[in-house]
Amino acid sequence: MTADASEMTPRDRRNQRRYALWMLGWFICLNVTQALFRFRRGLVPPGVITWLVGALPVVVAAFVIWSWARYVREADELQRRIQLNALALGFGVTFFSLASYGALVSAGAPKLEANHYMAPGLCVYGLGLLYGKWQYR
């Protein structure tokens, strides 16, 4: 019985878990911050504190990017290729859906919140990862 070529090493799994935890932290931070500003505006006093609270998801996002870059940098060539192919698909879908949705809004489609624009690209990125794992099994 041969090993699956797309299997990850223990280091890859550790780095991917680290990335997933930072991503979960960013998602929670982003949603809590948005809820604070949308529903409980008075809880965050105006001024510098408002900007610090608003910038918190950006700071956490920097750690998400750092952890993903570390994962890719330390991964073997096959894992890098799977990530790159999935990222290229996700980026393409995100870019063209963002660029094209303006025309749909002009035609009468509802305007979406910024975080709704990410969903198609994230879904395609995830599907690209699954396809890459299947392709190199």
URVENDA-V234919 format. One record per run of one state. SS is the DSSP state (a for helix, b for strand, c for the rest). FROM is the first residue (numbers start at 0). LEN is the number of residues. If there is no record, write none. Layout:
ss = <SS/SS>
from = <FROM/FROM>
len = <LEN/LEN>
This chain:
ss = <c/a/c/a/c/a/c/a/c/a/c>
from = <0/9/39/40/43/47/74/76/106/113/135>
len = <9/30/1/3/4/27/2/30/7/22/2>
